[in-house]
Amino acid sequence: MSVITLLTDFGTDDEYVGLMKGVILSINPSATIVDVTHGIRPHDIAQAAYTIYAGYHYFPAQTVHLIVVDPGVGTQRRLLALRLEDHVFIAPDNGVLSLLLGHKHISSLNQITNPKYFRAAVSRTFQGRDIIAPVGAHITNGVDVRELGPAMDVSTAVCLDQLEARCTETGKLKGEVVAIDHFGNLITNIKSEQLTECLPAGPRANTRIRLGSRLIGGLVETYASMPAQTPSALIGSRGYLEIAISKDNAARFLDAQIGDDVWVVP
């Protein structure tokens, strides 16, 4: 089975997603195409980086992941093919692969330059359709990523700074809100393991969490165990700290935005 995932900021109102699928199926009619999401905020490279990093390992080996969040489309920015843990990622070299590029199990990284695997006519404004989609389909048909273009050193790829939460010298854990889901839950970049590594006593119910200057209730196990109308925190399904309100919208309740600072204090 050939699996291709799509992760974009296209939304679903326009034809862009459908045209990418049409190109893929024209090259590999048996491909299984999975929409991870097309709801990435327009041009939000960091949100896309977190989303693909948190989700790729739920797919079978040999899955090809196509990531099109590309405000620099048509410029001199490069297109990359990354092979990691029997998965292949095709994406612009704009930092969207930052979290994956730090992984220790990278097999190869290649710049995509071989027009043999592009559509005959390449638009400067829609390379997701004309380069990324056909390249992904050709890979599922057996094309080796080494045929796509020259090998690159991982250190030469674009990486975004400070994507990950960090422990401060004072023993606090500093992160930020990186996504707000459909329910209004605030998803941070604080990994569950960082709570154990950075906090002397590990995570516990009376751990203090601040969103900006606002104190949030301690850690709970489930949404249902949160006190009514009280913002609380838990480890969500991505493995990251979330701030939520049971049966309510935490983003609206707290007037919170992506980029807001989140502090965890022992």
Buried (B, 14 or more C-beta within 10 A) or exposed (E): EBBBBBBBBBEEEEEBBEBBBEBBBEBBEEBEBEEBBBBBBEEBBBBBBBBBBBBBEEBEEEBBBBBBBBEBBEEEBBBBBBBBEEBBBBBBBBBBBBBBBEEEEBEBBBBBEBEEBBBEEBEEEBBBBBBBBBBBBBBBEEBEBEEBBEEBEBEEBBBBEEBBBEBEEEEBBBBBBBBBBEBBBBBBBBBBEBBEEBBEEEBEEEBEBBBEEEEBBBBBEEBEEBEEEEBBBBBBEBEBBBBBBBEBBBBEBBEBEBEBEBBBBB
